[in-house]
Amino acid sequence: MYGTNQFENETAKQMIITRLPYLTRLNRVLISRNERRGAEIDYLQRYAQDYFDQNLDFINEHRQYQTLINKHGEPIRPNTNQVRYFYT
């Protein structure tokens, strides 16, 4: 992706992999089980605070979230006293 850094590219790739559970290839490259698992777990943790806030809009926007919880377990509850960094 032109004009973005490697971290942003990887984050976008993880979001695509997580939101499309039946996707097997991305940019003609096979998505490994480990890559999918890592992307899904990162996704769970990235949106954990929103999940624990029980926002109805969140559930509607992240329909895959409950499926991922069933698959990998509930994310670790973020410590709200700590500074949160978002790289979007």
N, C-alpha and C positions, 0 to 999 in steps of 0.2 A: 504494500500500500504506500503510495507516494506521499511524502511529507509527514510520515509518522515514524516513531521510533520502534525498535524491536519489541519493547515491552507492550506497547499498545497493540501491535500486530498479534502477539501471543495471546493477549487478553481477548481480543476480538475472536480469534480462532477458538479459544476455550468456550466463549459464549455461544458460538455457532454449534460446536460439538455438543454442548450440554442441552441446548434448546431443540436440537434435532436428533432424538435418540436413535433413529433408524438410519442416519447418515453413516455410510461406511468409508467414504473417500471424500477428501476435501482438497481441492486443487490437484486432483489426480493422484493424491497420496493416500494410502491406506491409513485409517485411524486405528491404532493399536488399542487393545483392551486397557493397557496401562495408561495410555494418553487419555482415553475417555474417562477412566476412573479418576485420574488426577484433575481433569477439567470439571467433573461433576462435584468432587469434594471442594475444590476451590470456589465453585459457584455457591455451594451450600454455605460456606464460611463467609463469602463476600456479602451475602444478603441475610446473614443470621440475625442481625439486630432488627431488621424490618420484619422478619419472620416472628421473632419473639414479641414484637410490638402488636402482633395480630391485626394488622391493617388489612381490611377487606380488599382494598385496591391492590395490595401486594399479592394476595392469593390469586386475584384475577389476572394480574400481569405475569405471574410466575407459575403457570399451571403445572409445570414439570417439578416444582419444588417438593411437593408431598410425595411424589413417586420416588424422587431421589432420597428423601428421608427414609422411606420404606426400604430402599436398597442399601444405603450406607449408614443409616442412623442419624439421629438429630445432631445438628451442628453444636459446637461449643458455644455457650452463651457468652457474648462479648462482655467484657468488663466496661461498664459505661463510665467509669472514672478515668479511663485511659483515653488518650488522644487517639482518634481514628484517622487513618490515612486512606484516602481513596485515590486510586490511579485509574481514572476513566478517560 
